[in-house]
Every structure is written in C-alpha cells, then in structure tokens.
Amino acid sequence: MSTSAEIRPNGSVDLLQPKPRKPVNPTILRTRNESEERVSSNGTPTSGISSRAETPVPEDAPPSAHATSSVRQQIRAFHKRRIFPTIEYEARVSHFDPKSEYTNFRGFFVLFWIGLAIMVVTAMLRNVKETGYPLTIRQWDLFTKNLWEMGLSDFLMVASTAVSLPLHKMYMSSKGIFRWKRGGMVIQSIYQAAWLSFWVSWPFLRNWTWTAQVFFTLHLLSMFMKMHSYAFYNGHLSEARRRLKDLDTPETASRAKLVRYPSTRTLPHSPMRDQAEMTPQNETSKNDVDVLREDLAYELTSPLGRVTYPQNLTVCNYVDYLFCPTLCYEIEYPRTDGINWMELFYKSLAVFGCVFLMIVTSEEFVIPVLDESAPRLQQSRTLLEGSLVLAETISKLLFPFMVIFLLVFLVIFEYVLGAFAEITCFADRQFYADWWNSTDWLEFSREWNIPVHHFFRRHVYSASRANLSRPVATVITFLISALAHELVMICITKKFRGYGFVAMMLQMPIVMVQRSKWVRGRTLLNNILFWVSMILGLSMMCALYVLV
C-alpha cells in the first residue's frame, strides 16, 4: 500500500500512513474468499490491488504451492474493502428464538433482584409517608417467640437420629432374630414411626408459633428421610456382606440372583458380570459364584472406590452425612478441594436477604389482603358474594405469592444447600434442574427438588416396584408426598382441611391429560399451563386455608 511523506522545514520527514483497520471476522473473510474464488473461475480478476491476472495453481501442484496461493488470496481479500462501511449479514436467530443455542440470561437474574430492591424502596417510602417509619414488621414476635425452646428441641431431634448407628451395628453383628433381614428392619421401622409421631406432635403440644413450627417440621422431615436412608441402605449392605462371607463356602451358600432396583446413578460394571454375559449358555453355571461374589463386592464398595462397608459405620461419618446437603446416604461422596470462604459468606448473607424480602412481601402485599378479605367473607350472605370475595383475594395474591415462591426456591436450593455444600466440601451441587421449563407436574417434581426426588425414587418408588406394578408404585409415591405437604400446611394454619392433599393427588390425572396424544408435544402450551396452575394454585391454597 502506498504512503506519502511530508518534509518539514527542519529536514525531518513525517510519513502519512493509513489508519489501521480492525481485523475482520475470519469466518466472514473465509466466506468472502470463497466467493472471490467463484468469481475468478468465471474469468473475473480476483484482486483489485494488482492489475496482473492471477495465475491459477495447477491441480497437481505441490501442497506448498496451494498453501501459498490460499494465503495470497486471503491477504488480497483483507485489503479489498469498500469505502463505505459494510454491514455483514448472515443467517442467524435471536437469543429468545426456540432454535437459539444461547443460554446466558444472567442479566435477567440481576434484573430480578433490582426489581425486588425497587419494591422494597417503594414500600419503605410509602411507610415513611403513612407511619413515619420505613418498615412495620408485625410478624417480628413470630420469629422471636419460642426461639430458644425450638433451638434446643431441634438439637435433641437431630441427635436422636444417631440411635440408628448403634442399632445398625447390632443388626450387622447379630446372627439371629436381630439381623436386618429378620427383626432388624422391624425394629428400625418401629423406632422411626415412634420418632416421627413424637416430634411431629411436639410443636403442637408446646403451642409454638407457625414460623417456628414450619421450620421445625421441615427440618424433622429432612432428618427423617436422612435417618431412613442411612438405616435401610446400611441394612441392605449388611445383608450383602453376609452373603459375600457365606460364599467363602459356596457349597452351602445361597446362589440366588441379586435384586436390581432402578438406579439414579451409574456404577462401574463388574468385569466378572461382563465376562459371564459373553460366556456361552452351557458354561454359565461355572461362573455363577464368581459373578455373584464380584457383584456383592462392588455393592459393598463406595462409588469412588476408597471406602468399603463396614468402614463407614463411625460417628464421624454419620455426623458428616447429617451436614451434607443430600437425603440419600452413600458410603462416600465426591468432595471439592476446600472451602471457599467468600462463597460461603455470600450465600449466608443471601439467606438473610431472601428471608427479609419474604417478610417485606408478606407484610406489604399478603397480610393486608387477608385482613381485608376475612371480615368481608364472614359478612357475605350468599354463595355468589362469598365466591366473589374469594376470587378477588386470590387475584390480589397472585403476584406476591409468585415472588415468595421464587424466593423460597432460591433461599433453600441455591443458598442454604449451597452453604452446607461449601461447609462440607460436597462436590455435587445440582440441587435443581431447569424446572421453569417444565411441561407437566411429573417433570416438575423431578427437577424442582432433586434431593427429595432422589429419595422418593430410591426408597419409595424403587422399594415399591420390587413387589408392585409401576402405576401402583407411582400412586404410593404421590400419596406419601401429598401427606407430607398437607402436614406442612397444617403446621402453618393449625387447620386440617385437606386442600393441599387433594391438589397434590390431582396432579396425576392432570399429567395423564398433558401426556395424551392431543396435548403431548406442545411444549409452549404445556409450559404456560404449568406456570398458570402453579401461580394460581399457590394463592388459592393460601386463601382457602386462611379464610375458609
């Protein structure tokens, strides 16, 4: 490219060079080169820089010649630019298009928090105007009352689950009636039933506030699932260990095949089992004992291969399991290298921030609506008038309950479980999936709460499938989940109405309709129906339990 020079009076020379240009996109450059090559094949010169025609490279030329020619074409294409800026167009879709592969929408997450901050500031300004105070928290007594009693009761409740450890050692060492397969499972089931009955009724007997009772009930349900998983999984391992020892004398040992349950994880295959599958049918009996022994050894070893049952039956292992953010017991869990203290600080701070936002939302948008609707509903004389009051109340609660629902999701699955994962260096932190894209309630139940889903699949559904059909096992799973949800609603309202139980059980026929041939496959429609039913159901449950 030519340049010009300017000679100053003092004899120095300034070179006037062109302004450097921004390098073009290699993809666009490559496309332009290809188009120029097509033009060249039609007889048009390929370069505007030189008047000389480009000598085509023969097909049988060496690779070095082809490479040199390609580089020269690219350099000429780089310099061949229009004077007026050119906009490069190509076939692309928008970020929100269903065909788009773009997934980074973190800005909307930030916008969500900014929206909540605007809501809080607006509420504070309104309160200053009306009362002279930025916030009026009428629920403060609900959080401070029964606080110490609840804390002591919660500690005793958690400590009482440790009885499963000495009980299990008794099941493992016993050769008579107390072994797990005989009387051990019965003893453990009786203890769990008595434990659950006592601690569920304890807050009612002590007349706690609904906030303390809900926290205690949710925690005890989590501890109950942890205790059940610990006891029944270790009980299964104790029987597997007993069978493995019996195979030391294969003449008298049982050769019954192992019962394989549906699994939520993938374990390494046994080499002996793979070899047996490749063995001809008439020679399989020679390897039955070896395959069974190998399967039992795999069953007794952790997925990471570092701990083998019963090395896990220690107090430290049990305490670590109680703090791990999981409801399904394993001998060993994958761990991170260490604690990220800043991450732990941010998640702990976010817990208190979310709780504060939930309090403000309920104070400003939920409690005033219920206080206004309660006397109006009592004064209604006809069914139509009462229905109108109830419908108006539900409509006013739609937005605040949507906000509270999202905050509850974040505080539990992102911040509380994330904080405990950081404390215990628990590596698997996928506590939820993209449940917001759910197209039916069955998909939502799998992705909204992965720890609970894993527990129900492992200890309820899979255990039921051993003796029952798939539809019956599904009904049992939904039934237990519905009873747990109804228990939480009883703790909140101190009323037994059954609305939540009925709503949970209605999810099954709704799923059947959504998976019918007329509705199945319509992703957008099913996702809209899911969100509408979710938001409408939350506000409806609140209005029915509180007002009716």
NUKOLBA-919153 format. One line per 8 residues: number of its first residue (from 1); their letters; for each residue x, y negated, z of C-alpha. Coordinates in steps of 0.1 Angstrom, whole numbers, plus 2048, in hexadecimal, padded with zeros to 3 digits. Example, Ala and Ser with C-alpha at 12.3 -4.5 7.8 and 13.67 -1.06 7.14 Angstrom:
2
1	AS	87B,82D,84E; 889,80B,847
This chain:
548
1	MSTSAEIR	800,800,800; 80E,7DE,7F6; 817,7C4,80F; 820,79F,80C; 83A,78A,81E; 83A,766,82B; 85B,754,82E; 85D,73B,84B
9	PNGSVDLL	873,71B,84A; 88B,72B,862; 891,747,84A; 87E,762,85D; 866,779,84A; 843,782,857; 834,7A1,846; 80E,79E,840
17	QPKPRKPV	802,7C2,845; 7DE,7CE,842; 7CA,7D3,862; 7CD,7F8,86E; 7AD,80B,869; 79D,824,881; 7A3,848,875; 785,857,865
25	NPTILRTR	774,877,871; 787,895,864; 766,8A7,85B; 75A,889,847; 77D,887,837; 77C,8AB,82E; 759,8A7,81E; 765,889,80A
33	NESEERVS	783,89C,7FD; 76D,8B9,7F2; 756,8A1,7DF; 774,890,7CF; 781,8B2,7C4; 760,8B9,7B4; 762,898,7A2; 785,8A0,797
41	SNGTPTSG	779,8C0,787; 762,8AC,771; 77F,898,763; 77D,879,779; 79D,86D,78A; 79E,877,7AF; 7B1,859,7BC; 7AC,834,7B9
49	ISSRAETP	7CF,82D,7C6; 7E3,838,7A8; 7DB,835,784; 7EC,856,77C; 7D6,874,779; 7DC,890,792; 7EB,8AF,783; 7D6,8CC,78E
57	VPEDAPPS	7E8,8E8,7A1; 7E7,909,78F; 7D5,925,7A0; 7F5,93A,7A1; 809,91F,7B2; 81A,927,7D3; 808,91E,7F4; 820,902,7FA
65	AHATSSVR	814,8F1,7DB; 7F0,8F4,7E4; 7F6,8E7,807; 809,8C9,7F9; 7ED,8C1,7E0; 7D3,8C3,7FC; 7E6,8AB,812; 7EA,892,7F6
73	QQIRAFHK	7C5,894,7EF; 7BD,88D,814; 7D5,870,815; 7C6,860,7F5; 7A3,866,804; 7AD,854,824; 7B8,835,811; 79A,835,7FA
81	RRIFPTIE	782,820,80E; 767,809,803; 76A,7E4,80B; 748,7E2,81B; 744,7F8,83B; 734,81A,832; 71C,82C,849; 722,851,848
89	YEARVSHF	701,866,848; 6FE,88B,84D; 6E4,8A4,857; 6DF,8A0,87D; 6C3,8A2,896; 6BB,88D,8B4; 6C5,897,8D8; 6A1,89E,8E2
97	DPKSEYTN	69A,8B3,8C3; 693,8D8,8CB; 6AE,8E2,8B2; 6C8,8CC,8C3; 6E5,8DD,8D7; 6EB,8BE,8EC; 6E7,8C6,911; 6F6,8A9,925
105	FRGFFVLF	6D9,896,933; 6EA,88B,953; 6E0,867,94D; 6BC,870,953; 6C6,87F,974; 6D6,85E,97D; 6B7,84C,971; 6A2,862,988
113	WIGLAIMV	6B6,856,9A7; 6B5,832,99B; 68F,835,998; 68C,842,9BB; 6A2,825,9C7; 68B,80D,9B6; 66E,81D,9C7; 67E,81A,9EA
121	VTAMLRNV	688,7F6,9E4; 664,7ED,9D9; 655,7FF,9F7; 66D,7ED,A0F; 664,7CB,A00; 63F,7D2,A03; 643,7DD,A27; 657,7BE,A30
129	KETGYPLT	63B,7A9,A21; 61F,7BB,A33; 62F,7C5,A55; 650,7B2,A57; 664,7D3,A58; 674,7E4,A3A; 668,806,A43; 64D,814,A5A
137	IRQWDLFT	653,839,A5F; 635,847,A72; 643,86A,A70; 662,863,A84; 653,874,AA3; 64D,893,A8E; 672,896,A88; 67F,88F,AAB
145	KNLWEMGL	665,8A3,ABF; 66E,8C7,AC8; 690,8C1,AB8; 6A6,8D1,AD4; 68E,8ED,ADA; 68C,8F5,AB5; 6B3,8F5,AB3; 6B7,90D,ACF
153	SDFLMVAS	69B,924,AC2; 6AA,923,AA0; 6CC,92E,AAE; 6BC,94B,AC1; 6A8,955,AA3; 6C7,957,A8D; 6DC,969,AA8; 6C0,983,AAC
161	TAVSLPLH	6C5,98F,A89; 6E8,99B,A92; 6D8,9B9,AA3; 6D8,9C9,A81; 6FE,9CD,A83; 6FF,9E4,AA1; 6E0,9F6,A96; 6EF,9FD,A75
169	KMYMSSKG	70F,A0B,A84; 6F8,A22,A97; 6E7,A2D,A77; 708,A33,A66; 718,A48,A82; 6F8,A5C,A8A; 6F4,A7F,A7B; 6D1,A85,A8A
177	IFRWKRGG	6B1,A72,A8C; 6C1,A4F,A8D; 6D2,A52,A6B; 6C5,A38,A52; 6B1,A50,A3C; 69E,A5F,A59; 697,A49,A77; 6AE,A2C,A70
185	MVIQSIYQ	698,A1C,A55; 67A,A1E,A6C; 68C,A0F,A8A; 699,9F2,A74; 676,9EC,A65; 666,9EB,A88; 681,9D3,A95; 67C,9BC,A76
193	AAWLSFWV	656,9BC,A7A; 658,9B3,A9F; 673,999,A98; 65E,988,A7D; 63E,989,A91; 64E,979,AB0; 661,95D,A9F; 644,954,A88
201	SWPFLRNW	62D,950,AA5; 646,93E,ABB; 641,91B,AAD; 61B,91F,AB0; 61E,929,AD4; 635,90B,ADB; 61F,8F3,AC8; 63A,8E4,AB3
209	TWTAQVFF	635,8C9,A99; 630,8D4,A75; 652,8C7,A6A; 665,8DC,A84; 64F,8F9,A7E; 653,8F8,A58; 679,8F6,A5B; 67A,912,A74
217	TLHLLSMF	663,928,A60; 676,923,A3F; 696,92B,A51; 689,94A,A63; 67B,957,A41; 69E,953,A33; 6AE,965,A50; 694,981,A4E
225	MKMHSYAF	69D,987,A29; 6C2,986,A32; 6BD,99F,A4E; 6A8,9B6,A39; 6C1,9B5,A1C; 6DE,9BC,A34; 6CD,9D9,A45; 6BF,9EB,A27
233	YNGHLSEA	6DD,9E7,A11; 6F5,9F3,A2B; 6DC,A0F,A33; 6DE,A19,A0E; 704,A18,A10; 704,A2E,A2F; 6F1,A49,A1D; 708,A46,9FF
241	RRRLKDLD	726,A49,A15; 717,A68,A26; 711,A78,A04; 734,A70,9F9; 743,A81,A17; 72C,A9F,A12; 73B,AA3,9EF; 75C,AAD,9FF
249	TPETASRA	74B,ACF,A02; 738,AD0,9E1; 72B,AF3,9E7; 713,AE7,A02; 70E,AC2,9F7; 6EF,AB5,9E6; 6F4,AAF,9C0; 6D4,A9A,9BC
257	KLVRYPST	6D9,A7D,9A4; 6DA,A5A,9B2; 6BC,A43,9AF; 6C5,A25,99A; 6B1,A05,9A0; 6AD,9E8,989; 6CB,9D1,98F; 6D0,9AC,98D
265	RTLPHSPM	6F5,9AF,988; 70D,9C4,972; 725,9DC,983; 742,9ED,973; 73A,A0F,964; 748,A2E,974; 763,A3E,95E; 757,A60,969
273	RDQAEMTP	733,A58,960; 73D,A4C,93D; 752,A6B,938; 734,A81,942; 71D,A6F,929; 736,A78,90E; 739,A9C,919; 724,AB7,906
281	QNETSKND	704,AC2,917; 711,AE5,91F; 72F,AD7,931; 71E,ABC,945; 719,AD2,964; 73F,AD3,968; 741,AAE,96F; 721,AA9,984
289	VDVLREDL	734,AA8,9A5; 74F,A91,997; 736,A79,988; 722,A78,9A8; 741,A72,9BD; 74C,A56,9A7; 72A,A45,9A7; 729,A46,9CD
297	AYELTSPL	74C,A38,9D0; 742,A1B,9B9; 723,A15,9CE; 737,A12,9EE; 750,9F9,9DF; 749,9D4,9DB; 744,9C6,9B8; 766,9B5,9BC
305	GRVTYPQN	777,9D5,9C6; 788,9C9,9E5; 772,9D6,A02; 762,9F8,A06; 746,A01,A1E; 748,A04,A3D; 764,9EA,A3E; 749,9CF,A3C
313	LTVCNYVD	738,9D8,A5D; 748,9BC,A71; 73B,99E,A84; 74F,986,A6E; 740,995,A4E; 71D,991,A5C; 722,96D,A67; 731,965,A46
321	YLFCPTLC	713,974,A35; 6FB,95F,A4A; 70B,93F,A3E; 70E,94A,A19; 6F3,93A,A03; 6E4,95C,9F9; 6C8,973,A04; 6D7,993,9F6
329	YEIEYPRT	6F3,9A4,A09; 712,9B0,9F7; 731,9BE,A07; 746,9A2,9F6; 73E,982,9E4; 753,96E,9CB; 764,950,9DB; 774,92F,9D1
337	DGINWMEL	797,925,9DA; 78D,90E,9F6; 775,8F3,A03; 770,8D3,9EF; 76B,8BC,A0C; 75F,89E,9F7; 746,8B4,9E6; 73A,8C0,A08
345	FYKSLAVF	737,89D,A14; 723,892,9F6; 70B,8AF,9F8; 706,8AA,A1D; 6FF,885,A18; 6E7,88D,9FC; 6D3,8A4,A13; 6CB,887,A2A
353	GCVFLMIV	6C5,870,A0D; 6AB,888,9FE; 69A,88C,A20; 698,866,A23; 689,863,A00; 66F,87E,A08; 665,86B,A28; 661,84A,A16
361	TSEEFVIP	64D,85A,9FA; 635,86B,A13; 632,84C,A28; 62A,835,A0B; 617,84B,9F3; 60A,86A,A04; 5FF,862,A28; 5EB,842,A1F
369	VLDESAPR	5D8,855,A04; 5CF,871,A1D; 5C6,859,A38; 5AE,847,A21; 59F,866,A12; 598,879,A32; 57C,863,A40; 56D,85E,A1D
377	LQQSRTLL	56B,884,A19; 55A,888,A3B; 541,86D,A33; 538,87C,A11; 514,889,A10; 513,89C,9EF; 52A,8B6,9DF; 52F,89F,9C1
385	EGSLVLAE	53A,882,9D8; 552,898,9EB; 560,8A6,9CA; 567,883,9BD; 579,87A,9DD; 58E,899,9DB; 596,894,9B5; 5A0,870,9BC
393	TISKLLFP	5B7,87B,9D8; 5C7,895,9C2; 5CD,87C,9A6; 5DE,864,9BE; 5F5,87F,9CC; 601,88B,9AA; 61F,874,9A6; 62B,874,9CA
401	FMVIFLLV	62A,89A,9CC; 63D,89D,9AB; 658,888,9BB; 658,89C,9DC; 659,8BC,9C9; 678,8B2,9B6; 688,8A5,9D5; 681,8C6,9E8
409	FLVIFEYV	690,8D9,9CB; 6B0,8C3,9CB; 6B4,8C3,9F1; 6B2,8E9,9F4; 6C1,8F8,9D5; 6DA,8DD,9CC; 6E6,8CE,9EC; 6DF,8E5,A0A
417	LGAFAEIT	6E8,905,9F8; 705,8F3,9E7; 712,8E6,A08; 711,909,A17; 722,917,9F8; 73D,8FE,9FD; 741,906,A22; 744,92C,A1B
425	CFADRQFY	757,928,9FA; 73A,93B,9E9; 742,93B,9C4; 720,945,9B5; 70D,924,9B7; 6F2,92B,99D; 6D5,926,9B5; 6BD,91D,999
433	ADWWNSTD	6BA,91E,974; 6A8,906,95C; 686,90C,96C; 67A,8EB,95E; 678,8FC,93C; 662,918,949; 645,923,933; 633,938,94E
441	WLEFSREW	633,93E,973; 646,95F,971; 662,94D,960; 661,931,97A; 662,94A,997; 682,958,988; 694,937,982; 687,91F,99D
449	NIPVHHFF	696,932,9BA; 6B0,94C,9AF; 6BA,957,9D3; 696,960,9DB; 690,96F,9B9; 6AF,986,9BE; 6A2,991,9E0; 67F,999,9D3
457	RRHVYSAS	68C,9AB,9B5; 6A5,9C0,9C9; 692,9C7,9E9; 66E,9C5,9E0; 669,9CB,9BA; 685,9E5,9B6; 67C,9F6,9D6; 658,9F9,9CB
465	RANLSRPV	661,A05,9A8; 671,A24,9B7; 64E,A31,9BF; 635,A1A,9AE; 62E,A0E,98B; 63A,9ED,97E; 619,9DA,980; 613,9E6,9A4
473	ATVITFLI	637,9DC,9AE; 631,9B9,99E; 610,9B5,9B1; 622,9BE,9D2; 63D,9A5,9CB; 625,989,9C4; 610,993,9E3; 62D,990,9FB
481	SALAHELV	638,96F,9EB; 615,961,9EE; 613,96B,A13; 634,959,A1A; 627,939,A08; 607,93B,A1B; 61A,93E,A3C; 62D,91E,A34
489	MICITKKF	60C,90B,A2D; 5FE,918,A4E; 61C,909,A60; 618,8E8,A4F; 5F2,8E3,A54; 5EC,8FA,A71; 5CE,908,A5C; 5C8,929,A4C
497	RGYGFVAM	5B6,922,A2B; 5C5,93A,A12; 5C7,920,9F6; 5EC,926,9F0; 5E8,94C,9F1; 5CD,94B,9D7; 5E1,933,9C1; 5FF,949,9C2
505	MLQMPIVM	5EC,968,9B9; 5DB,956,99C; 5FC,952,98C; 5FC,976,980; 5DC,973,96A; 5E9,951,95E; 60A,962,953; 5F6,97D,941
513	VQRSKWVR	5E3,962,92E; 603,94E,926; 613,96E,918; 5F6,978,903; 5F9,977,8DD; 5E6,957,8DA; 5FC,942,8F1; 61D,955,8F2
521	GRTLLNNI	639,944,8DE; 62A,921,8E2; 647,914,8F7; 63D,8EF,8F9; 619,8F6,901; 621,90F,91C; 63B,8F7,92C; 621,8DC,92C
529	LFWVSMIL	608,8F3,93D; 622,8FD,956; 62A,8D9,960; 606,8CF,962; 5FC,8EC,977; 61B,8E7,98E; 615,8C2,995; 5EF,8C6,997
537	GLSMMCAL	5F2,8E5,9AE; 609,8D3,9C7; 5F2,8B5,9CC; 5D4,8CC,9CC; 5E2,8E2,9E7; 5EA,8C4,9FD; 5C7,8B5,9F9; 5B6,8D6,A00
545	YVLV	5CA,8E0,A1E; 5C9,8BD,A2E; 5A6,8B2,A26; 591,8D2,A23
